[in-house]
Amino acid sequence: MATDTTATKDATTTATSHQFQAEVAKLLHLMVHSVYSDRDVFLRELISNAADALDKLRYEAIANPALLEGQPDLTITITPDKEKKTLTITDTGIGMTEQELVDNLGTIAKSGTQAFVEQVKGSQGDVHLIGQFGIGFYSGFIVASKVDVISRRAGSDKAYMWSSDGSGSFTVTPVENAPRGTSIVLHLKDDALEFLEDWKIESVVRTYSDHIAHPIMLAVGDETAKQINSANAIWTRAKSDITAEQHKEFFGHISGSYSDPALTLHYRAEGRNEYTVLLYVPGERPFDVYDPERRGRQKLYVKRVYIADDVEILPAYLRFVRGVIDSEDMPLNISREMLQNNPQVAAIRKAVTNKVLAELKKLADTDDAAYRKLWDIYGPVLKEGLYEDMERRDQLYELVRFKSTKGDWVSLKDYIAGLKENQTAIYYLTAEDAAKAKASPQLEGYKARDVEVLLLTDPVDSFWVRTALGFDGKPFKSVTQGSADLDLIAAKDDAKPDAAEDAATAVLNAALKQALGERVKDVRSSKRLTESAVCIVNDSMMDRTLEKLLSRQKDSGISVSAPILEVNPGHPLIKALAALVKAKGAASVEDAAQLLLDQAFIIEGEQVPDPANFAKRLADVMRKAFG
């Protein structure tokens, strides 16, 4: 028979009224007033939430069997009522307290609600976004004019009913005679009455929720409730028995993204540790992949019993991977705290991480186009591993791809294969974006010698290159830091200045250094420049991009250091200034020195330290030139 979800209001108390959090109010307005092309999504999402509630109760009942209260069956029951025009989804799971009803259904602390609202503005009716942004419950308002949620938490004798019509507020009322778990009663709109038909409910469940590992029952009138899903954990089945469509639906269930996964890993490990792995790499970027907490999204089960989804089975730089790891020999009563230091978890973590990296390498070797698409999405995240995971750095070196002065899809092996004669380093340039990188004057000397330079524009690049020892025996070297070791690499046009020109430039450099004072660490002739008059470089342990990044962080204690100004002895302007110093002395180039340094800052995309003085000096120079 159907589960009895009858509850009565407590006559001795009154309902309390609450306002929705502002983000939720926006979301509900969108749900109530938008027209979606596929409204089946609401049932999928509510069943998924119910399955999570059952998993949580089963986990808590390991340590406290009394929570099952003589009702050991963990089921989901769907009850249509054509007379009342209601559809009820009931689970016998963990349930919610009064405060949890308020917190979980009235506010969203860390979800992607705001991001969802913004994204849907540009793609009206995209129901695939609903699960992805963690707002599945509210999808009920797509089909319902009113939603009631009756819930009693396992182990408590108090039950409450949450009610709302989605207009901006909700009420919470004590009720009596409610069973353990949660019942969601949808008062359907007139245009959604098809969801009261048996065939429609069964069709949606078979399509989207057949993989749910708990029985989903359909209760109609006085008939005995019947199970309408297979209730078979998909990862326990043979690979050959699972279709691409079934993988897609299960991937959607665990990730909220109902597109095709870009990569699927399904295997069983045997030996000292026995476990089953079913993991997916999403083909679209999850909204939370750049969440500062960088938490993993893999679920851990023990013998099909849900344990946790925050045990960091994979390292943070693989946090975009979604899926399930199910252990056969881990103790069921292990606490979440103990999981972090459990040797079995550590062994599984090591093996599964290596397997994921190996599968990514296989994809990179066999399907360049598919891997390129994944790299465009997850490249900056994977590169975090170069900084954090020394043990697997060599594996990651084989996966990383770069833009360079010679192409936009370069591996480190490609780079090494193109080394010039006498080249002893892998050269790179860090910048805030690709346009600034390509325009950097520091590249000129390397281009003149046909030396490839990697263009690193992700913030993490400035960190990993500092700790990278090198690749294939070649160290990484910044073209904007220290001296340019280009003497041994022949240039296309390697004309050298004569001794007199060198001497004149040396005198100019001293005059510029005197004029600039503490604004610069030094002024010197450049071997990097072939076209530009000047550039700035760093001579500290950090390159300038990293210094700027760290200086923006509160309490970092790091400020941007005075740069070295490099001048191009062969540039007409530098030659003219050298002649001016020789004729009229160092004082004659004081304004020019300030303008040259400001010009170098502007080329780097930095703000001129004193815009007013820069403008005044520039005006004076123009007046003298054209006056």
Order of alpha helices (4+ residues) and beta strands (2+ residues): beta-beta-alpha-alpha-beta-beta-alpha-alpha-alpha-beta-beta-beta-beta-alpha-beta-beta-alpha-beta-beta-beta-beta-beta-alpha-alpha-alpha-alpha-alpha-beta-beta-alpha-beta-alpha-alpha-beta-alpha-beta-alpha-beta-beta-alpha-beta-alpha-alpha-alpha
